[in-house]
Amino acid sequence: MKESPPPANSLDLNEIDFDNPEHLRAFYNALNGGGRKEVGESLRRAVKQKFMDEWGDPIPSFTPSDRVASGIPQIRFFRHGESTGNAGEATTDPATIPLTERGREQAAHIAKVHWKKPTLIVVSPYERTRETAAPLLAQFPDTAVEVWPVQEFTYLAPASCAGTTGAERRPRVERYWSSGGPDERDGPGAESFSDLLRRADDARVRLEALPAGSQAAVFTHGQFLQALRLLVHFPSLEDWAMKHSFRALDRKYPIENGACIEGIVLRGRLCLLERLW
């Protein structure tokens, strides 16, 4: 059966069929492409008024989620700031890796540009997400904070990695991603790739149940966000195919420390406001 073409106004939520891939593609294209003029204008205003952050960049007053109707739940996903592990230092416990000085600067930057008061702040159980969320929480101290299992993917047995650097673990990392199925576990305390997908899917379900008008800030990790991307953008893939695609996605569309991905919940479905095609 031939898919129906998208409506003329691809931002009209009453006309978009989000189960139709052509409609969904047109929506993302219109949402992102249609905002270019507004982005340019807001940046020019920021420069003129000297609203510059410590990085030398103007603070924008427009984001893609500003184009959607009021009342629709909006989520901002943040990867934690640079950690000592990201900086190449040896680590012992995945849960207690702290931020570097640069990571703390990135956390302060997040709070500075997050001008909307969140109704919920979500952090993982890991120290580096709590440190990254701290400046935003200090800015909005009465915001509810919840700890969700959105921690980083631990696919190598933690005890076998204690005291090692990322460079030292690299051969094992490459072997993991180039062999084995999605249910394989490296050892005690390690997750399988399917375990990661189930955690990401559980978070998606919780976010899709947020009440109308929610403004959530989720502080999480790079590989967890990549898993969420796969589930949102490519929901029909089986676990083995997602594992096969994961490294290519991570390399082509990396999520840097302190980066933000915006999402909204439309008709009970989480959509990420980005294009991966």
Secondary structure, DSSP 8 states (H G I E B T S, - for coil): -------S-TT-TTT--TTSHHHHHHHHHHHHHTTHHHHHHHHHHHHHTT-B-TTS-B--S--GGGGS-TTS-EEEEEE---BTTTTT--BS-GGG--B-HHHHHHHHHHHHH--S--SEEEE-SSHHHHHHHHHHHHHSTTSEEEE-S------S-HHHHTTB-HHHHHHHHHHHHHSS-TT---STT---HHHHHHHHHHHHHHHHT--TT-EEEEEE-HHHHHHHHHHHH-TT--HHHHHHHHHHHHHHS---TT-EEEEEEETTEEEES----
